[in-house]
Amino acid sequence: MDIRRIAEEERLSGAVISGGFIFLAGQVADDASLDAEGQTADILAQIDTLLEDAGTDKRALLSVQVILADINDAPAMNRAWDTWLDRSAKPARMTIQAPLVNPQWKVEITGIARAP
């Protein structure tokens, strides 16, 4: 089985391509001082870059999971999401509240996309 790893770090890869799919690691904001809307925009830009490095774009996203440290940040997260979203290719999405590893992080996003 062919496996390609993108944006490898010490403990994980930013994305892994295998079996016709792209699996995104949980992405968090580079700047944890941003509010939930800013962190979401930062994360979505990272996802754009990972998908571009994989040879595709956000229209290939099949499923997305959004984790919020505080569910009350959902409206702010959705403002950034709605600005970024391609309305002709909306992925399935779920949003939950859960504690994140770094208390400054407000949002973490992961997903699965179809590989080109």
DRENTORKOL-3810 file (N, C-alpha, C; in nm, 4 decimals):
REM DRENTORKOL-3810
@n.u->0.0848; n.v->-0.1173; n.w->0.0000; ca.u->0.0000; ca.v->0.0000; ca.w->0.0000; c.u->0.0895; c.v->0.1239; c.w->0.0000
@n.u->0.0579; n.v->0.2181; n.w->-0.0867; ca.u->0.1335; ca.v->0.3418; ca.w->-0.0972; c.u->0.0865; c.v->0.4409; c.w->0.0096
@n.u->0.1799; n.v->0.4935; n.w->0.0863; ca.u->0.1493; ca.v->0.5920; ca.w->0.1899; c.u->0.2422; c.v->0.7110; c.w->0.1714
@n.u->0.1844; n.v->0.8310; n.w->0.1684; ca.u->0.2630; ca.v->0.9547; ca.w->0.1576; c.u->0.2304; c.v->1.0439; c.w->0.2771
@n.u->0.3355; n.v->1.0916; n.w->0.3423; ca.u->0.3188; ca.v->1.1785; ca.w->0.4586; c.u->0.3590; c.v->1.3210; c.w->0.4234
@n.u->0.2793; n.v->1.4177; n.w->0.4696; ca.u->0.3031; ca.v->1.5588; ca.w->0.4418; c.u->0.3226; c.v->1.6322; c.w->0.5738
@n.u->0.4150; n.v->1.7279; n.w->0.5731; ca.u->0.4396; ca.v->1.8130; ca.w->0.6898; c.u->0.4673; c.v->1.7300; c.w->0.8141
@n.u->0.5657; n.v->1.6424; n.w->0.8023; ca.u->0.6016; ca.v->1.5566; ca.w->0.9153; c.u->0.6661; c.v->1.6389; c.w->1.0264
@n.u->0.6270; n.v->1.6086; n.w->1.1485; ca.u->0.6841; ca.v->1.6699; ca.w->1.2684; c.u->0.7405; c.v->1.5595; c.w->1.3561
@n.u->0.7812; n.v->1.5933; n.w->1.4755; ca.u->0.8424; ca.v->1.4953; ca.w->1.5654; c.u->0.7481; c.v->1.3792; c.w->1.5965
@n.u->0.6193; n.v->1.4107; n.w->1.6235; ca.u->0.5255; ca.v->1.3072; ca.w->1.6686; c.u->0.4168; c.v->1.2729; c.w->1.5683
@n.u->0.4040; n.v->1.3495; n.w->1.4625; ca.u->0.2916; ca.v->1.3264; ca.w->1.3712; c.u->0.3186; c.v->1.3866; c.w->1.2350
@n.u->0.2330; n.v->1.3532; n.w->1.1421; ca.u->0.2337; ca.v->1.4147; ca.w->1.0094; c.u->0.1123; c.v->1.5051; c.w->1.0002
@n.u->0.1271; n.v->1.6178; n.w->0.9334; ca.u->0.0149; ca.v->1.7091; ca.w->0.9162; c.u->-0.0959; c.v->1.6446; c.w->0.8354
@n.u->-0.0581; n.v->1.5587; n.w->0.7426; ca.u->-0.1551; ca.v->1.4853; ca.w->0.6617; c.u->-0.0901; c.v->1.3561; c.w->0.6137
@n.u->-0.1726; n.v->1.2553; n.w->0.5934; ca.u->-0.1271; ca.v->1.1277; ca.w->0.5387; c.u->-0.2196; c.v->1.0916; c.w->0.4240
@n.u->-0.1599; n.v->1.0554; n.w->0.3111; ca.u->-0.2367; ca.v->1.0158; ca.w->0.1933; c.u->-0.2212; c.v->0.8652; c.w->0.1749
@n.u->-0.3324; n.v->0.7947; n.w->0.1679; ca.u->-0.3310; ca.v->0.6509; ca.w->0.1471; c.u->-0.4695; c.v->0.6046; c.w->0.1038
@n.u->-0.4730; n.v->0.5046; n.w->0.0189; ca.u->-0.5991; ca.v->0.4433; ca.w->-0.0199; c.u->-0.6974; c.v->0.5396; c.w->-0.0843
@n.u->-0.6461; n.v->0.6434; n.w->-0.1494; ca.u->-0.7341; ca.v->0.7385; ca.w->-0.2171; c.u->-0.7888; c.v->0.8484; c.w->-0.1274
@n.u->-0.7386; n.v->0.8548; n.w->-0.0042; ca.u->-0.7873; ca.v->0.9558; ca.w->0.0901; c.u->-0.6720; c.v->1.0343; c.w->0.1508
@n.u->-0.7042; n.v->1.1539; n.w->0.1974; ca.u->-0.6106; ca.v->1.2379; ca.w->0.2712; c.u->-0.6662; c.v->1.2518; c.w->0.4125
@n.u->-0.5875; n.v->1.2109; n.w->0.5090; ca.u->-0.6273; ca.v->1.2185; ca.w->0.6495; c.u->-0.5518; c.v->1.3341; c.w->0.7138
@n.u->-0.6253; n.v->1.4331; n.w->0.7607; ca.u->-0.5636; ca.v->1.5498; ca.w->0.8232; c.u->-0.5472; c.v->1.5275; c.w->0.9728
@n.u->-0.4294; n.v->1.5616; n.w->1.0251; ca.u->-0.4103; ca.v->1.5622; ca.w->1.1704; c.u->-0.4916; c.v->1.6777; c.w->1.2270
@n.u->-0.5156; n.v->1.6746; n.w->1.3563; ca.u->-0.5822; ca.v->1.7869; ca.w->1.4206; c.u->-0.4969; c.v->1.9114; c.w->1.4048
@n.u->-0.5534; n.v->2.0137; n.w->1.3440; ca.u->-0.4814; ca.v->2.1386; ca.w->1.3197; c.u->-0.5232; c.v->2.2408; c.w->1.4244
@n.u->-0.4248; n.v->2.3100; n.w->1.4791; ca.u->-0.4500; ca.v->2.4160; ca.w->1.5764; c.u->-0.3821; c.v->2.5431; c.w->1.5272
@n.u->-0.4224; n.v->2.6563; n.w->1.5821; ca.u->-0.3702; ca.v->2.7854; ca.w->1.5378; c.u->-0.2222; c.v->2.7993; c.w->1.5710
@n.u->-0.1482; n.v->2.8600; n.w->1.4803; ca.u->-0.0083; ca.v->2.8937; ca.w->1.5067; c.u->0.0006; c.v->3.0049; c.w->1.6111
@n.u->-0.1002; n.v->3.0930; n.w->1.6114; ca.u->-0.1036; ca.v->3.2045; ca.w->1.7064; c.u->-0.2183; c.v->3.1810; c.w->1.8054
@n.u->-0.1846; n.v->3.1260; n.w->1.9216; ca.u->-0.2864; ca.v->3.0917; ca.w->2.0209; c.u->-0.3451; c.v->3.2140; c.w->2.0898
@n.u->-0.2898; n.v->3.3330; n.w->2.0650; ca.u->-0.3442; ca.v->3.4534; ca.w->2.1274; c.u->-0.4669; c.v->3.5070; c.w->2.0535
@n.u->-0.4956; n.v->3.4528; n.w->1.9348; ca.u->-0.6117; ca.v->3.4961; ca.w->1.8571; c.u->-0.7406; c.v->3.4497; c.w->1.9235
@n.u->-0.8515; n.v->3.5187; n.w->1.8917; ca.u->-0.9823; ca.v->3.4738; ca.w->1.9392; c.u->-1.0260; c.v->3.3528; c.w->1.8561
@n.u->-1.1400; n.v->3.2969; n.w->1.8866; ca.u->-1.1858; ca.v->3.1744; ca.w->1.8180; c.u->-1.2005; c.v->3.1953; c.w->1.6674
@n.u->-1.2507; n.v->3.3101; n.w->1.6269; ca.u->-1.2645; ca.v->3.3373; ca.w->1.4831; c.u->-1.1271; c.v->3.3433; c.w->1.4166
@n.u->-1.0327; n.v->3.4123; n.w->1.4802; ca.u->-0.8979; ca.v->3.4223; ca.w->1.4252; c.u->-0.8266; c.v->3.2884; c.w->1.4224
@n.u->-0.8410; n.v->3.2104; n.w->1.5300; ca.u->-0.7793; ca.v->3.0777; ca.w->1.5315; c.u->-0.8380; c.v->2.9895; c.w->1.4214
@n.u->-0.9682; n.v->2.9974; n.w->1.4027; ca.u->-1.0317; ca.v->2.9164; ca.w->1.2976; c.u->-0.9789; c.v->2.9557; c.w->1.1608
@n.u->-0.9696; n.v->3.0847; n.w->1.1329; ca.u->-0.9173; ca.v->3.1310; ca.w->1.0040; c.u->-0.7740; c.v->3.0823; c.w->0.9834
@n.u->-0.6926; n.v->3.0886; n.w->1.0883; ca.u->-0.5544; ca.v->3.0402; ca.w->1.0829; c.u->-0.5516; c.v->2.8910; c.w->1.0491
@n.u->-0.6339; n.v->2.8133; n.w->1.1173; ca.u->-0.6389; ca.v->2.6688; ca.w->1.0946; c.u->-0.6858; c.v->2.6368; c.w->0.9527
@n.u->-0.7861; n.v->2.7058; n.w->0.9054; ca.u->-0.8375; ca.v->2.6792; ca.w->0.7702; c.u->-0.7323; c.v->2.7122; c.w->0.6647
@n.u->-0.6513; n.v->2.8141; n.w->0.6886; ca.u->-0.5404; ca.v->2.8453; ca.w->0.5975; c.u->-0.4376; c.v->2.7317; c.w->0.5983
@n.u->-0.4122; n.v->2.6740; n.w->0.7166; ca.u->-0.3214; ca.v->2.5597; ca.w->0.7247; c.u->-0.3776; c.v->2.4402; c.w->0.6471
@n.u->-0.5073; n.v->2.4180; n.w->0.6597; ca.u->-0.5713; ca.v->2.3080; ca.w->0.5866; c.u->-0.5601; c.v->2.3319; c.w->0.4365
@n.u->-0.5806; n.v->2.4550; n.w->0.3935; ca.u->-0.5634; ca.v->2.4872; ca.w->0.2508; c.u->-0.4231; c.v->2.4491; c.w->0.2039
@n.u->-0.3221; n.v->2.4821; n.w->0.2844; ca.u->-0.1837; ca.v->2.4519; ca.w->0.2477; c.u->-0.1588; c.v->2.3017; c.w->0.2429
@n.u->-0.2069; n.v->2.2288; n.w->0.3428; ca.u->-0.1890; ca.v->2.0830; ca.w->0.3431; c.u->-0.2554; c.v->2.0194; c.w->0.2214
@n.u->-0.3764; n.v->2.0625; n.w->0.1912; ca.u->-0.4469; ca.v->2.0060; ca.w->0.0757; c.u->-0.3777; c.v->2.0429; c.w->-0.0547
@n.u->-0.3262; n.v->2.1649; n.w->-0.0634; ca.u->-0.2510; ca.v->2.2049; ca.w->-0.1827; c.u->-0.1262; c.v->2.1181; c.w->-0.1971
@n.u->-0.0554; n.v->2.0943; n.w->-0.0856; ca.u->0.0625; ca.v->2.0076; ca.w->-0.0888; c.u->0.0261; c.v->1.8650; c.w->-0.1296
@n.u->-0.0973; n.v->1.8244; n.w->-0.1034; ca.u->-0.1460; ca.v->1.6912; ca.w->-0.1421; c.u->-0.1981; c.v->1.6897; c.w->-0.2856
@n.u->-0.2035; n.v->1.8068; n.w->-0.3496; ca.u->-0.2468; ca.v->1.8141; ca.w->-0.4893; c.u->-0.3938; c.v->1.8412; c.w->-0.5091
@n.u->-0.4599; n.v->1.8954; n.w->-0.4085; ca.u->-0.6027; ca.v->1.9206; ca.w->-0.4199; c.u->-0.6396; c.v->2.0469; c.w->-0.3423
@n.u->-0.7661; n.v->2.0631; n.w->-0.3105; ca.u->-0.8103; ca.v->2.1801; ca.w->-0.2342; c.u->-0.9309; c.v->2.1445; c.w->-0.1490
@n.u->-0.9879; n.v->2.2449; n.w->-0.0816; ca.u->-1.0957; ca.v->2.2223; ca.w->0.0158; c.u->-1.2207; c.v->2.1593; c.w->-0.0453
@n.u->-1.2367; n.v->2.1674; n.w->-0.1771; ca.u->-1.3525; ca.v->2.1041; ca.w->-0.2412; c.u->-1.3462; c.v->1.9524; c.w->-0.2322
@n.u->-1.2279; n.v->1.8981; n.w->-0.1999; ca.u->-1.2120; ca.v->1.7527; ca.w->-0.1858; c.u->-1.2448; c.v->1.7041; c.w->-0.0448
@n.u->-1.2689; n.v->1.7957; n.w->0.0484; ca.u->-1.3013; ca.v->1.7537; ca.w->0.1846; c.u->-1.4330; c.v->1.6766; c.w->0.1881
@n.u->-1.4310; n.v->1.5622; n.w->0.2521; ca.u->-1.5500; ca.v->1.4788; ca.w->0.2663; c.u->-1.6131; c.v->1.4959; c.w->0.4033
@n.u->-1.5281; n.v->1.5016; n.w->0.5061; ca.u->-1.5750; ca.v->1.5064; ca.w->0.6434; c.u->-1.4802; c.v->1.5936; c.w->0.7249
@n.u->-1.5373; n.v->1.6757; n.w->0.8137; ca.u->-1.4578; ca.v->1.7637; ca.w->0.9000; c.u->-1.5117; c.v->1.7533; c.w->1.0419
@n.u->-1.4199; n.v->1.7504; n.w->1.1373; ca.u->-1.4560; ca.v->1.7511; ca.w->1.2779; c.u->-1.3943; c.v->1.8750; c.w->1.3414
@n.u->-1.4782; n.v->1.9547; n.w->1.4053; ca.u->-1.4346; ca.v->2.0765; ca.w->1.4733; c.u->-1.4473; c.v->2.0535; c.w->1.6230
@n.u->-1.3389; n.v->2.0774; n.w->1.6953; ca.u->-1.3404; ca.v->2.0644; ca.w->1.8398; c.u->-1.3224; c.v->2.2044; c.w->1.8974
@n.u->-1.4155; n.v->2.2453; n.w->1.9800; ca.u->-1.4090; ca.v->2.3746; ca.w->2.0469; c.u->-1.3833; c.v->2.3534; c.w->2.1952
@n.u->-1.2923; n.v->2.4303; n.w->2.2521; ca.u->-1.2697; ca.v->2.4234; ca.w->2.3963; c.u->-1.3928; c.v->2.4747; c.w->2.4711
@n.u->-1.4638; n.v->2.5698; n.w->2.4076; ca.u->-1.5848; ca.v->2.6275; ca.w->2.4667; c.u->-1.6905; c.v->2.6359; c.w->2.3570
@n.u->-1.7975; n.v->2.5617; n.w->2.3693; ca.u->-1.9018; ca.v->2.5572; ca.w->2.2659; c.u->-1.9625; c.v->2.6951; c.w->2.2406
@n.u->-1.9484; n.v->2.7869; n.w->2.3349; ca.u->-1.9975; ca.v->2.9224; ca.w->2.3142; c.u->-1.9190; c.v->2.9969; c.w->2.2067
@n.u->-1.8048; n.v->2.9423; n.w->2.1648; ca.u->-1.7271; ca.v->3.0010; ca.w->2.0552; c.u->-1.7777; c.v->2.9559; c.w->1.9177
@n.u->-1.8829; n.v->2.8751; n.w->1.9132; ca.u->-1.9345; ca.v->2.8259; ca.w->1.7847; c.u->-1.9709; c.v->2.9384; c.w->1.6884
@n.u->-2.0394; n.v->3.0449; n.w->1.7306; ca.u->-2.0705; ca.v->3.1521; ca.w->1.6353; c.u->-1.9446; c.v->3.2168; c.w->1.5754
@n.u->-1.8426; n.v->3.2389; n.w->1.6575; ca.u->-1.7180; ca.v->3.2978; ca.w->1.6071; c.u->-1.6494; c.v->3.2023; c.w->1.5097
@n.u->-1.6430; n.v->3.0730; n.w->1.5458; ca.u->-1.5847; ca.v->2.9736; ca.w->1.4559; c.u->-1.6614; c.v->2.9705; c.w->1.3247
@n.u->-1.7944; n.v->2.9725; n.w->1.3315; ca.u->-1.8763; ca.v->2.9669; ca.w->1.2104; c.u->-1.8576; c.v->3.0888; c.w->1.1204
@n.u->-1.8282; n.v->3.2055; n.w->1.1771; ca.u->-1.8021; ca.v->3.3235; ca.w->1.0932; c.u->-1.6811; c.v->3.2989; c.w->1.0036
@n.u->-1.5728; n.v->3.2466; n.w->1.0609; ca.u->-1.4542; ca.v->3.2158; ca.w->0.9808; c.u->-1.4827; c.v->3.1016; c.w->0.8834
@n.u->-1.5526; n.v->2.9994; n.w->0.9305; ca.u->-1.5876; ca.v->2.8847; ca.w->0.8451; c.u->-1.6695; c.v->2.9315; c.w->0.7251
@n.u->-1.7717; n.v->3.0128; n.w->0.7496; ca.u->-1.8603; ca.v->3.0572; ca.w->0.6420; c.u->-1.7871; c.v->3.1418; c.w->0.5386
@n.u->-1.6886; n.v->3.2191; n.w->0.5809; ca.u->-1.6073; ca.v->3.2989; ca.w->0.4883; c.u->-1.5221; c.v->3.2085; c.w->0.4000
@n.u->-1.4717; n.v->3.1015; n.w->0.4574; ca.u->-1.3798; ca.v->3.0105; ca.w->0.3891; c.u->-1.4506; c.v->2.9060; c.w->0.3027
@n.u->-1.5670; n.v->2.8648; n.w->0.3418; ca.u->-1.6375; ca.v->2.7520; ca.w->0.2802; c.u->-1.6700; c.v->2.7752; c.w->0.1333
@n.u->-1.6464; n.v->2.6727; n.w->0.0508; ca.u->-1.6943; ca.v->2.6721; ca.w->-0.0875; c.u->-1.8351; c.v->2.6130; c.w->-0.0825
@n.u->-1.9344; n.v->2.6956; n.w->-0.1024; ca.u->-2.0745; ca.v->2.6523; ca.w->-0.0869; c.u->-2.1155; c.v->2.5437; c.w->-0.1860
@n.u->-2.0379; n.v->2.5244; n.w->-0.2920; ca.u->-2.0722; ca.v->2.4198; ca.w->-0.3887; c.u->-2.0139; c.v->2.2840; c.w->-0.3494
@n.u->-1.9334; n.v->2.2812; n.w->-0.2412; ca.u->-1.8672; ca.v->2.1564; ca.w->-0.2020; c.u->-1.8571; c.v->2.1479; c.w->-0.0500
@n.u->-1.9710; n.v->2.1536; n.w->0.0158; ca.u->-1.9730; ca.v->2.1501; ca.w->0.1629; c.u->-1.9458; c.v->2.0079; c.w->0.2122
@n.u->-1.8462; n.v->1.9915; n.w->0.3024; ca.u->-1.8225; ca.v->1.8587; ca.w->0.3589; c.u->-1.9235; c.v->1.8278; c.w->0.4687
@n.u->-1.9350; n.v->1.7020; n.w->0.5033; ca.u->-2.0069; ca.v->1.6656; ca.w->0.6251; c.u->-1.9249; c.v->1.7237; c.w->0.7401
@n.u->-1.9936; n.v->1.7688; n.w->0.8466; ca.u->-1.9192; ca.v->1.8315; ca.w->0.9567; c.u->-1.9868; c.v->1.8026; c.w->1.0893
@n.u->-1.9054; n.v->1.7860; n.w->1.1916; ca.u->-1.9566; ca.v->1.7791; ca.w->1.3281; c.u->-1.8759; c.v->1.8767; c.w->1.4116
@n.u->-1.9377; n.v->1.9290; n.w->1.5157; ca.u->-1.8708; ca.v->2.0214; ca.w->1.6075; c.u->-1.9002; c.v->1.9750; c.w->1.7500
@n.u->-1.7937; n.v->1.9613; n.w->1.8280; ca.u->-1.8102; ca.v->1.9192; ca.w->1.9672; c.u->-1.7277; c.v->2.0100; c.w->2.0584
@n.u->-1.7582; n.v->2.0033; n.w->2.1865; ca.u->-1.6779; ca.v->2.0715; ca.w->2.2872; c.u->-1.5938; c.v->1.9672; c.w->2.3590
@n.u->-1.4648; n.v->1.9980; n.w->2.3747; ca.u->-1.3739; ca.v->1.9104; ca.w->2.4484; c.u->-1.2524; c.v->1.9919; c.w->2.4902
@n.u->-1.1905; n.v->1.9553; n.w->2.6003; ca.u->-1.0680; ca.v->2.0259; ca.w->2.6398; c.u->-0.9587; c.v->2.0003; c.w->2.5367
@n.u->-0.8792; n.v->2.1025; n.w->2.5084; ca.u->-0.7672; ca.v->2.0883; ca.w->2.4153; c.u->-0.6370; c.v->2.0846; c.w->2.4949
@n.u->-0.5323; n.v->2.0293; n.w->2.4368; ca.u->-0.4060; ca.v->2.0076; ca.w->2.5072; c.u->-0.3480; c.v->2.1381; c.w->2.5629
@n.u->-0.3480; n.v->2.2428; n.w->2.4800; ca.u->-0.2991; ca.v->2.3736; ca.w->2.5241; c.u->-0.4208; c.v->2.4571; c.w->2.5630
@n.u->-0.4278; n.v->2.5061; n.w->2.6855; ca.u->-0.5459; ca.v->2.5826; ca.w->2.7282; c.u->-0.5696; c.v->2.7112; c.w->2.6488
@n.u->-0.4683; n.v->2.7586; n.w->2.5751; ca.u->-0.4860; ca.v->2.8780; ca.w->2.4921; c.u->-0.5565; c.v->2.8468; c.w->2.3601
@n.u->-0.5525; n.v->2.7209; n.w->2.3191; ca.u->-0.6188; ca.v->2.6845; ca.w->2.1947; c.u->-0.7688; c.v->2.6845; c.w->2.2170
@n.u->-0.8391; n.v->2.7452; n.w->2.1254; ca.u->-0.9853; ca.v->2.7515; ca.w->2.1319; c.u->-1.0498; c.v->2.6554; c.w->2.0314
@n.u->-0.9740; n.v->2.6199; n.w->1.9272; ca.u->-1.0299; ca.v->2.5421; ca.w->1.8163; c.u->-0.9257; c.v->2.4398; c.w->1.7677
@n.u->-0.9728; n.v->2.3216; n.w->1.7331; ca.u->-0.8904; ca.v->2.2229; ca.w->1.6626; c.u->-0.9791; c.v->2.1625; c.w->1.5544
@n.u->-0.9211; n.v->2.1440; n.w->1.4355; ca.u->-0.9993; ca.v->2.0920; ca.w->1.3222; c.u->-0.9211; c.v->1.9801; c.w->1.2554
@n.u->-0.9914; n.v->1.8717; n.w->1.2263; ca.u->-0.9354; ca.v->1.7597; ca.w->1.1524; c.u->-1.0346; c.v->1.7213; c.w->1.0431
@n.u->-0.9911; n.v->1.6373; n.w->0.9510; ca.u->-1.0848; ca.v->1.5966; ca.w->0.8470; c.u->-1.0266; c.v->1.4917; c.w->0.7549
@n.u->-1.1091; n.v->1.4496; n.w->0.6617; ca.u->-1.0720; ca.v->1.3520; ca.w->0.5595; c.u->-1.1138; c.v->1.4091; c.w->0.4251
@n.u->-1.0214; n.v->1.3999; n.w->0.3292; ca.u->-1.0483; ca.v->1.4488; ca.w->0.1942; c.u->-1.0197; c.v->1.3367; c.w->0.0939
@n.u->-1.0744; n.v->1.3500; n.w->-0.0225; ca.u->-1.0477; ca.v->1.2561; ca.w->-0.1311; c.u->-0.9172; c.v->1.2972; c.w->-0.1978
@n.u->-0.8269; n.v->1.2033; n.w->-0.2145; ca.u->-0.6994; ca.v->1.2317; ca.w->-0.2819; c.u->-0.7224; c.v->1.2448; c.w->-0.4325
@n.u->-0.6405; n.v->1.3268; n.w->-0.4971; ca.u->-0.6570; ca.v->1.3446; ca.w->-0.6432; c.u->-0.6233; c.v->1.2174; c.w->-0.7211
END
